[in-house]
Amino acid sequence: MPTDRPQRIAVVLPVHNEAGVVGSVVARIPRSIDGIPLTPLVVDDGSTDSTGAIARAAGALVLRHVTNLGVGAATRTGFAAALDLGADLIVTMDADDQHDPSDIESLVRPAIDKKLDVVIGNRLIHPEGMPLSRIMANWLLNGITLLVYGGSVSDSQSGFKCLTADAVRKMDLRADRYDICSEIVGEIFSKKLRYGSVAVKPVYTTYSQAKGQHFLNGVNIVLQLLVRMMRRV
């Protein structure tokens, strides 16, 4: 970062057909932390509803993919836009109301105070209310991520993160879909970035469970990780 104190924080939200909740999520994102302005940046990934218009009305800057390219592609678009805005810190979070915007400060603090490159929101420290199937799936993917990249973090599939702009510039991210999370973990170890984790409490409503990762998404993540492992052999 150009100075010890961040001058701008961008909050990137990849979104697809979240008209029912995106306005509330954007509205609850704090607009500053210790005087540092936060900019909600919604990437509308080919939604066919009014997601983009609602997010804009709630105060977000909105970018749009004409077609649905996947959460990884939307995240990468958001990273590029955040860098163009001059953000020093970039937070990623889901827009399906699974992440509590009040936890953003908990993610940002270690990046500022401890000079960490990446801070990951760990849902597995206090998993109360988290479906057992998702807990087990996350532990499985943590293990596969370890095999593929030679290092693991406590919640490799968390979409709730804070990264410095410098860390994002160093990362070679290519994933278009949910394997973006594992790819970021791989880049943490490949680029020898300083990272830490903080506890965040996911909000598992009927809606967020229906909109979250499905079984086939998990299978796709595993397949993409195994392909990467085979390429390294």
N, C-alpha and C positions, 0 to 999 in steps of 0.2 A: 504494500500500500504506500502511496506517496507520502503520507504523514502517519504519525503514531495514532492519531484519532481519525476514525472513518468520517467522511463528509456526507456520504449517502449510502443508504441500504435499500436494495431492491428485493421485493418478495415475489418470486416467480411461481405462478399457479398454472400448470398445464390443465386444460379444461376440455371436456367433451360432453355436451348435452347435460349441463348442470344448472339449468335455469331455475330449478326449484330451490337451490341452496346457495348458489354462487354470490348472490347479492348480500346475503347475511354474512357469509365468510369474509368477503372483501370489507364490508362495513365494520367488522370487528377487528380488523388488522390495525394495530396502533399506528398512528401517523408519525410518531417520533419516539425515540428512546434516548433519554438524556440530551435532548435537543438535536439529535441526529435524525434528519427526515427519512421516513420510509415511503417507498413508492410501490404500491401493489401493481404487478405487471402480469396480466392474464393473457395466456396464449390459448386462444380459442381454436382447438384442433378439429376444425371441420364440423362444428356443431350444426345440427339441423333445427334447433330451437332458438330461443331468444337469449341464450347464454351471454353472448358478446354484448348485446345492448344492455342487459341487466347489470353486468359487471361494470360497464362504462358508467352507467347511471349511479352505481355505488361508489365511484371514485377511482376505478382502476384505469390504467393505460391498457389498451387491448390491442393485441396483434392477432391476426387470423390466418390459419391455414385453410385454403380453399377446400381441401379434402382431408379426411382423417388420416394422419401419418403415424400416429402412435405417441404414447406418453414420452418416450425417449426423444423423439424428434421434436416434440413440443418443448421439452426441457432444454434441449440444445438451442432452440430458437430463443427461448427466454434468457438463457445465459448470454447469447450474443447481443440481445437487446439491452440487457442490464449493463454489460460492458460499454455499449454505445452511450448509455445514459451517464456513464462515469461512476457507477456504483463501486464502492470499495468492498462491501460485503453483499453476498447474495444468499438469500434464504429461499429454499424450495419447500413447498407444502402442497398437500392435496386440497382440492376444492370441493370435496364431497362431504365436508363437515366432520371428517374423521379426526382432523388435527385442530387443536384449540389455539386460536391466534394469540391468546395470552401467553403461550409457551415460547413465542418468538424471542422474547427478551432473554429467556433462559439459554437459548441457543446462541444468541449474539454475544452474551457476556464473556464466555470463555474465549471466543475469537478475539475480543478486544483486550480483556484483562490478561489472558495467558498466551496471547499471540499464536493461537492455533490456526492452522490453515483450513481445517475442516472440523466441524462439530456435528455429530450425528444424534438425532433424537432417538433414544432407545425406548421402545415400547415394552420390552421384555423385563424391565426392572420392576415395574408395577403393572402386571398384565391383567388386573382385575377387569372383568367384563369382556376381555378378548377371547373370542371363540378358541377352544382347545385345538381345533383343526388348524387354525392360523398360527398358533404358537408352535405346534409341531412342524408345520411347513416352514416357518422362519428358521427354526433350529436346523432343519435339513438343508436349507439353502445357505445358511451360515457355513455348514460343513463343506458343501460343494464349492462355495466361494473360496474357502481355505485351500482345497485341493487344487483349484484352478490357478489361483493367484499367489499362493504361498503365504497368505496372511488373511486374517479374519477380524471383523469388528463384531461388537455385541449384537447389532441389529442390522445386518447387511441389506435388508430390503426396505428399510425405512425411507420414505420419501420426504421426511421432515429433516432438513439439514441446513447448516450455515457454512458457506464457503467464502474464502477471500477471493477477490478478483484475480490476484496473482495465481492462486491455486487453479482457478478455472482456466486461465490462459495456459497453464502448463499441461492440463489434461488433454489427452487425445481421445475424445468421446465420439463414438460412431453408432451406438445402439439407437434403434428407433422405438423399441418397445420397453416392456417392464425390466428387461435386463440392464437398463441404464443404471440401476442402483448398484448391481454387482460390478458393472464396469467402472463406476466411480470408486468403489472400494479397491479394485485392481489398480487404478491410477494413483490412489493414495500411497500404495506400497511401491509401485513402479517409480514414482517421482519422489519418494521418500518425504512425503508431506507429514507435517505434525497434525495429529488428530486426537480428538477426545469425544466423549459422549456424555449426554445428560439425560436424565429420566424425563420422558413426556408421557402423558396419559392419553391414549387414543380414545375417541368417543365412538363406540360401536352402537349405532342406532340400526333399526331395520333398514333404513335407506342406505346408510354408509356400507352396511354389509352387502346389500344387493349391488352397490356400485363398485365395490372393491375388487381385488384380484380374484378371478375365478380359477377353477381347477386347470383349465386349458392354458391360462396365463402362466401358472406355475410350471406346467409341463414345458412351455416354450422357454421359460427362463432356464430350466435344467438343460434343455437341448442346446441352447445357445452357449451355456457355460461349458458343456462337454465338447462342443465344436471348438471353442477357444482352447480348451485343454489339449485336444488332439493336434491342433496347429502348432502347439509349443513342443510336442514330442519329437 
